[in-house]
């Protein structure tokens, strides 16, 4: 909840019944993850619980933001797990006094505490990549940290094979890319397992960088072109892409010369790179754009609706808002018309209703197009848990229920 006081917006917290849990006093709120919400005040971060109580003091310089971390995510889209800001897998990655560390929900630092120059979130494997700068060496060293605070590989400490790691990527599915110093002080690059053992060494100069593994395939980069290798280092998808995502459900989004497509894990295209946009999948479908028109595909990359609409939103509750000639309607997952185009805008369906604008005002429609809540608002958000935020004609925010009557 945001409140404007003397030209300054402050944020607080209310429940679905409109009860104020935390007065508007914060400069920003990052949203709830694992029951805690990161809040920002006077250039510091802390955490609220769902009752609005400040359970972790506002004391941290930063919370992890992957968009600022070019060292970990050069050239390619990161694994979605690394987009998390706040608590994830039981810990939050925060910065205190210029160094990064992990805290639990009791605000107890993990392991060495705030000791790292860079770090990643804990992956689903329960492993985080950490990095330390060692002043005496004037070098940075990487390691892998467990959620119990112990190291799999400690920075600047050789593993059982005698390797000291200069860079280790986050571990996914038991695999990570990295580079290391051998006992002869030669830098090598290759694949590491979740035990910190090198399982494959790549030829010198073969790649500039190894990005994250996902579904058994790792992203590799050479001269800013991206391809994929398997767990044995075999190049299964050649380096021909300008950008790429990690694999998810057997597909990776790739681009060539500004056009997007989808490649399968066997190296064949599910969708050739000829589209202006391929949006995120929602309910098993993704909106695509080509030559200024919009359609959608299914989770296998099959075109269900060829691009023909002027605009499209995303699937919610089995329907997709689409625009034709300046007006919006709804189609279903088979591309059949559910609601003819007659609205100025339609938002996401939730709890059986969607915000819709008609005659310059917002209300809420069901899938038949009937205004269950009449269009009387300047703005309306989707319903969540039986309640929705609206902006009234005097530009004040209010919270309404589905049975609201003006």
C-alpha positions as CSV (number, residue, x, y, z in Angstrom):
1,X,0.0,0.0,0.0
2,X,1.4,3.4,-1.0
3,X,0.5,6.7,0.6
4,X,1.5,10.1,-0.7
5,X,2.5,12.5,2.1
6,X,3.7,16.0,1.2
7,X,4.7,14.8,-2.3
8,X,6.6,11.7,-0.9
9,X,5.1,8.2,-1.4
10,X,5.5,6.0,1.7
11,X,4.6,2.3,1.7
12,X,2.8,0.2,4.3
13,X,0.9,-3.1,4.6
14,X,-2.7,-4.0,4.9
15,X,-4.6,-7.3,4.9
16,X,-7.4,-8.4,2.6
17,X,-10.0,-6.9,4.9
18,X,-8.3,-3.5,4.7
19,X,-6.8,-3.6,8.2
20,X,-3.5,-1.7,8.5
21,X,-0.8,-4.0,9.6
22,X,2.1,-1.6,9.0
23,X,1.6,2.1,8.7
24,X,2.9,3.7,5.5
25,X,6.5,4.6,6.5
26,X,8.8,2.8,4.2
27,X,10.4,4.2,1.0
28,X,9.9,0.9,-0.8
29,X,8.7,-2.7,-0.3
30,X,10.1,-5.5,-2.5
31,X,7.2,-8.0,-1.9
32,X,6.7,-11.2,0.2
33,X,8.9,-14.3,-0.3
34,X,8.7,-17.2,2.1
35,X,6.6,-15.2,4.5
36,X,8.9,-12.1,4.8
37,X,8.9,-8.8,2.8
38,X,12.0,-6.8,2.2
39,X,11.5,-3.1,3.1
40,X,13.7,-0.1,2.3
41,X,14.1,3.0,4.5
42,X,16.8,5.7,4.6
43,X,19.1,3.7,2.3
44,X,18.9,0.5,4.3
45,X,16.9,-2.8,4.1
46,X,15.1,-4.9,6.6
47,X,12.2,-7.5,6.6
48,X,8.6,-7.5,7.8
49,X,6.5,-10.6,8.5
50,X,2.9,-11.1,7.4
51,X,1.6,-9.5,10.5
52,X,3.5,-6.2,9.6
53,X,6.1,-6.6,12.4
54,X,9.7,-5.6,11.6
55,X,11.3,-9.0,12.4
56,X,14.7,-8.2,10.8
57,X,16.0,-4.7,11.6
58,X,16.6,-2.1,8.8
59,X,20.4,-2.5,8.8
60,X,21.5,-3.9,5.5
61,X,23.1,-1.9,2.7
62,X,21.7,-4.0,-0.1
63,X,19.6,-7.0,-0.8
64,X,20.7,-9.1,-3.8
65,X,19.8,-7.8,-7.2
66,X,20.9,-9.9,-10.1
67,X,20.4,-7.0,-12.6
68,X,23.5,-5.4,-11.1
69,X,25.6,-8.5,-11.2
70,X,27.3,-8.5,-14.6
71,X,30.1,-10.8,-13.3
72,X,27.7,-13.7,-12.7
73,X,25.4,-13.1,-15.7
74,X,27.4,-11.8,-18.6
75,X,25.9,-12.2,-22.1
76,X,23.0,-14.5,-21.3
77,X,19.8,-14.7,-19.4
78,X,20.3,-16.1,-15.9
79,X,18.5,-19.0,-14.4
80,X,15.1,-17.8,-13.1
81,X,16.2,-18.8,-9.6
82,X,18.7,-16.0,-9.6
83,X,16.1,-13.3,-10.1
84,X,14.9,-13.8,-6.5
85,X,15.4,-10.7,-4.2
86,X,14.7,-11.7,-0.6
87,X,14.3,-15.0,1.1
88,X,14.7,-18.1,-1.0
89,X,15.3,-21.7,0.1
90,X,15.4,-20.3,3.7
91,X,18.0,-17.6,3.3
92,X,18.4,-14.0,2.1
93,X,21.5,-12.7,0.4
94,X,22.3,-9.3,1.9
95,X,25.1,-6.8,2.0
96,X,26.5,-5.4,5.3
97,X,29.5,-3.2,5.6
98,X,30.4,-3.7,1.9
99,X,30.4,-7.5,2.0
100,X,27.8,-10.1,1.1
101,X,26.5,-12.9,3.3
102,X,23.4,-15.0,4.0
103,X,21.0,-14.6,6.9
104,X,18.2,-16.9,8.0
105,X,14.8,-15.7,9.2
106,X,16.1,-15.2,12.7
107,X,18.7,-12.7,11.2
108,X,21.5,-15.1,12.1
109,X,24.4,-14.9,9.6
110,X,25.4,-18.2,7.9
111,X,28.9,-19.6,8.2
112,X,31.6,-17.0,7.9
113,X,28.9,-14.3,7.8
114,X,29.6,-11.2,5.7
115,X,32.7,-12.3,4.0
116,X,32.1,-12.3,0.2
117,X,32.7,-9.9,-2.6
118,X,30.1,-11.6,-4.7
119,X,27.6,-14.5,-4.2
120,X,24.6,-16.2,-5.7
121,X,21.3,-17.3,-4.1
122,X,21.2,-20.9,-2.9
123,X,19.9,-23.1,-5.8
124,X,17.5,-25.9,-5.4
125,X,20.5,-28.1,-5.0
126,X,21.1,-26.3,-1.7
127,X,24.4,-24.8,-2.9
128,X,25.5,-21.2,-3.4
129,X,28.4,-19.8,-5.3
130,X,30.6,-17.4,-3.3
131,X,33.6,-15.3,-4.2
132,X,36.3,-13.7,-2.1
133,X,39.0,-11.1,-2.9
134,X,42.3,-12.0,-1.2
135,X,44.3,-8.7,-0.8
136,X,47.7,-10.4,-0.4
137,X,47.2,-12.2,-3.7
138,X,45.4,-9.3,-5.4
139,X,43.1,-12.0,-6.8
140,X,39.6,-13.3,-6.3
141,X,38.8,-16.9,-5.5
142,X,35.5,-18.8,-5.6
143,X,33.9,-21.6,-3.7
144,X,30.7,-23.5,-3.1
145,X,28.7,-23.1,0.2
146,X,26.1,-25.4,1.7
147,X,23.0,-24.2,3.6
148,X,24.5,-25.5,6.8
149,X,27.3,-22.9,6.5
150,X,30.0,-25.4,5.6
151,X,32.0,-25.3,2.4
152,X,32.0,-27.9,-0.4
153,X,34.9,-25.8,-1.8
154,X,36.4,-23.0,0.2
155,X,37.7,-20.0,-1.6
156,X,41.5,-20.2,-2.0
157,X,41.6,-23.8,-0.7
158,X,42.5,-26.6,-3.1
159,X,40.0,-29.5,-3.6
160,X,41.1,-33.1,-3.3
161,X,42.3,-32.9,-6.9
162,X,44.6,-30.1,-6.1
163,X,42.6,-27.4,-7.9
164,X,42.0,-23.9,-6.5
165,X,38.9,-22.3,-8.1
166,X,39.0,-18.8,-9.6
167,X,35.3,-18.8,-10.7
168,X,32.5,-21.3,-10.0
169,X,29.0,-20.9,-11.4
170,X,26.0,-21.8,-9.3
171,X,25.2,-25.5,-9.2
172,X,22.0,-26.7,-10.9
173,X,21.1,-30.4,-11.3
174,X,24.5,-31.3,-9.8
175,X,26.6,-29.5,-12.3
176,X,28.3,-26.1,-12.6
177,X,30.8,-24.5,-14.9
178,X,34.0,-22.9,-13.6
179,X,37.7,-22.3,-14.0
180,X,40.6,-23.2,-11.7
181,X,44.3,-23.1,-11.1
182,X,46.0,-26.5,-11.4
183,X,49.0,-27.5,-9.3
184,X,51.2,-26.0,-12.0
185,X,49.3,-22.7,-11.8
186,X,47.7,-23.2,-15.2
187,X,44.2,-21.9,-15.6
188,X,41.8,-24.5,-16.9
189,X,38.0,-24.4,-17.5
190,X,35.4,-27.1,-17.4
191,X,32.6,-28.8,-15.5
192,X,32.3,-29.3,-11.7
193,X,29.9,-31.5,-9.8
194,X,28.1,-30.8,-6.6
195,X,30.9,-32.4,-4.6
196,X,33.4,-29.8,-5.9
197,X,35.1,-32.3,-8.2
198,X,36.2,-31.5,-11.8
199,X,34.4,-34.0,-14.0
200,X,35.4,-32.7,-17.4
201,X,38.2,-30.3,-18.5
202,X,37.6,-28.4,-21.7
203,X,40.3,-27.7,-24.2
204,X,42.3,-24.5,-23.6
205,X,40.6,-21.5,-25.4
206,X,37.6,-23.6,-26.5
207,X,35.1,-21.2,-24.7
208,X,35.3,-17.8,-23.1
209,X,32.7,-18.6,-20.5
210,X,30.5,-21.4,-19.2
211,X,27.1,-20.1,-17.9
212,X,24.5,-22.1,-15.9
213,X,23.5,-25.7,-16.4
214,X,19.8,-26.6,-16.6
215,X,18.2,-29.9,-17.5
216,X,21.7,-31.4,-18.2
217,X,22.8,-28.7,-20.7
218,X,25.2,-25.9,-20.0
219,X,25.4,-22.6,-21.8
220,X,28.8,-21.8,-23.3
221,X,30.0,-18.6,-24.9
222,X,32.8,-17.8,-27.4
223,X,33.3,-14.4,-29.0
224,X,29.8,-13.4,-27.7
225,X,28.1,-16.3,-29.4
226,X,26.2,-18.8,-27.3
227,X,25.7,-22.6,-27.6
228,X,25.2,-25.6,-25.3
229,X,27.2,-28.5,-24.0
230,X,26.2,-31.7,-22.2
231,X,27.6,-32.9,-18.9
232,X,30.5,-34.6,-20.8
233,X,31.5,-31.4,-22.4
234,X,30.1,-32.4,-25.8
235,X,28.8,-29.4,-27.8
236,X,25.3,-30.5,-28.6
237,X,24.0,-27.1,-29.9
238,X,26.5,-25.0,-31.8
239,X,27.4,-21.4,-30.8
240,X,25.3,-19.5,-33.2
241,X,23.0,-17.4,-30.9
242,X,23.3,-13.8,-29.8
243,X,21.3,-14.4,-26.6
244,X,19.9,-17.5,-24.9
245,X,18.0,-18.6,-21.8
246,X,18.6,-21.7,-19.8
247,X,16.5,-24.7,-20.7
248,X,13.1,-25.0,-19.0
249,X,10.7,-27.9,-19.9
250,X,12.9,-28.9,-22.8
251,X,13.1,-25.5,-24.5
252,X,15.4,-22.5,-24.5
253,X,14.6,-19.1,-25.9
254,X,17.3,-17.9,-28.3
255,X,17.9,-15.0,-30.7
256,X,19.8,-14.3,-33.9
257,X,20.0,-10.9,-35.5
258,X,17.3,-9.5,-33.2
259,X,14.8,-12.3,-33.9
260,X,13.7,-14.8,-31.4
261,X,13.0,-18.5,-31.5
262,X,12.9,-21.7,-29.3
263,X,15.5,-24.5,-29.5
264,X,14.9,-28.0,-28.1
265,X,17.4,-29.9,-26.1
266,X,18.2,-32.1,-29.1
267,X,19.4,-29.0,-31.0
268,X,16.4,-28.8,-33.3
269,X,14.2,-25.8,-33.5
270,X,10.7,-25.8,-31.9
271,X,10.3,-22.3,-33.3
272,X,12.8,-20.8,-35.8
273,X,14.2,-17.4,-34.8
274,X,11.9,-15.2,-36.9
275,X,9.8,-13.6,-34.2
276,X,10.0,-10.1,-32.8
277,X,9.0,-11.3,-29.3
278,X,8.4,-14.5,-27.4
279,X,6.9,-13.7,-24.0
280,X,7.2,-15.8,-20.8
281,X,5.0,-18.9,-20.7
282,X,1.8,-18.5,-18.6
283,X,-0.5,-21.5,-18.0
284,X,1.5,-23.5,-20.6
285,X,1.2,-20.9,-23.4
286,X,3.3,-18.0,-24.6
287,X,2.4,-14.9,-26.7
288,X,4.5,-14.4,-29.8
289,X,4.9,-11.3,-32.0
290,X,5.8,-11.1,-35.7
291,X,5.5,-8.2,-38.1
292,X,3.6,-6.2,-35.6
293,X,0.9,-8.9,-34.9
294,X,0.4,-11.2,-32.0
295,X,-0.5,-14.9,-31.6
296,X,0.5,-17.7,-29.2
297,X,2.2,-21.1,-28.9
298,X,1.8,-24.0,-26.6
299,X,4.5,-25.4,-24.2
300,X,6.0,-27.5,-27.1
301,X,6.5,-24.4,-29.2
302,X,3.6,-25.3,-31.6
303,X,1.8,-22.4,-33.0
304,X,-1.8,-22.5,-31.9
305,X,-2.8,-19.0,-33.1
306,X,-0.8,-17.4,-35.9
307,X,0.1,-13.8,-35.3
308,X,-3.0,-11.7,-36.3
309,X,-4.0,-9.6,-33.4
310,X,-2.9,-6.0,-32.8
311,X,-1.8,-6.8,-29.2
312,X,-2.1,-9.5,-26.6
313,X,-1.6,-9.8,-22.8
314,X,-1.1,-13.3,-21.2
315,X,-3.2,-16.3,-20.4
316,X,-5.0,-16.3,-17.1
317,X,-7.7,-18.7,-16.0
318,X,-7.7,-20.2,-19.5
319,X,-8.3,-17.1,-21.5
320,X,-6.1,-14.5,-23.3
321,X,-7.0,-10.8,-23.8
322,X,-6.4,-9.8,-27.4
323,X,-6.7,-6.5,-29.2
324,X,-8.3,-5.9,-32.6
325,X,-8.8,-2.4,-34.1
326,X,-8.3,-0.7,-30.7
327,X,-10.7,-2.8,-28.7
328,X,-10.0,-5.9,-26.5
329,X,-11.7,-9.2,-26.3
330,X,-11.0,-12.8,-25.1
331,X,-9.9,-16.0,-26.8
332,X,-9.4,-19.5,-25.3
333,X,-6.5,-21.9,-25.5
334,X,-7.8,-23.3,-28.8
335,X,-7.8,-19.7,-30.2
336,X,-11.6,-19.7,-30.2
337,X,-13.4,-16.4,-29.4
338,X,-14.8,-16.2,-25.9
339,X,-15.7,-12.5,-25.9
340,X,-15.8,-10.2,-28.8
341,X,-13.5,-7.1,-28.9
342,X,-15.4,-4.2,-27.3
343,X,-13.4,-3.2,-24.3
344,X,-10.7,-0.5,-24.0
345,X,-8.5,-2.8,-21.9
346,X,-8.8,-6.1,-20.1
347,X,-6.5,-7.3,-17.3
348,X,-5.7,-10.7,-15.8
349,X,-8.6,-13.1,-14.7
350,X,-8.4,-14.2,-11.1
351,X,-11.2,-15.4,-8.8
352,X,-13.4,-15.5,-11.9
353,X,-13.2,-11.8,-12.6
354,X,-10.9,-9.5,-14.6
355,X,-10.5,-5.7,-14.5
356,X,-11.8,-4.2,-17.7
357,X,-12.1,-0.6,-19.0
358,X,-15.1,0.7,-20.8
359,X,-16.1,4.3,-21.3
360,X,-12.9,5.5,-19.8
361,X,-13.6,3.8,-16.4
362,X,-12.5,0.4,-14.9
363,X,-14.7,-2.3,-13.5
364,X,-14.7,-6.1,-13.4
365,X,-16.1,-8.5,-15.9
366,X,-16.7,-12.3,-15.9
367,X,-16.0,-14.4,-18.9
368,X,-19.4,-13.7,-20.4
369,X,-18.4,-10.0,-20.5
370,X,-21.0,-9.0,-17.8
371,X,-19.8,-6.2,-15.5
372,X,-20.1,-7.8,-12.1
373,X,-18.6,-4.6,-10.7
374,X,-19.6,-1.6,-12.7
375,X,-16.9,0.5,-14.5
376,X,-16.6,3.5,-12.1
377,X,-12.9,3.5,-11.2
378,X,-9.9,5.3,-12.6
379,X,-7.8,2.1,-12.1
380,X,-8.5,-1.5,-11.1
381,X,-6.1,-4.3,-10.2
382,X,-6.8,-8.0,-10.5
383,X,-8.5,-9.7,-7.6
384,X,-6.3,-11.7,-5.2
385,X,-7.8,-13.6,-2.4
386,X,-11.2,-12.1,-2.9
387,X,-10.0,-8.4,-2.7
388,X,-8.6,-5.9,-5.2
389,X,-7.1,-2.4,-5.2
390,X,-8.9,0.3,-7.1
391,X,-8.4,4.0,-7.6
392,X,-11.5,6.0,-7.2
393,X,-12.5,9.1,-9.2
394,X,-10.8,11.4,-6.7
395,X,-7.6,9.4,-7.2
396,X,-7.7,7.7,-3.8
397,X,-6.8,4.0,-3.5
398,X,-9.4,1.7,-2.0
399,X,-9.8,-2.0,-1.4
400,X,-12.9,-3.7,-2.6
401,X,-14.5,-7.2,-2.5
402,X,-16.1,-9.1,-5.4
403,X,-19.6,-8.1,-4.3
404,X,-18.8,-4.4,-4.3
405,X,-21.8,-2.2,-5.3
406,X,-21.2,1.5,-6.2
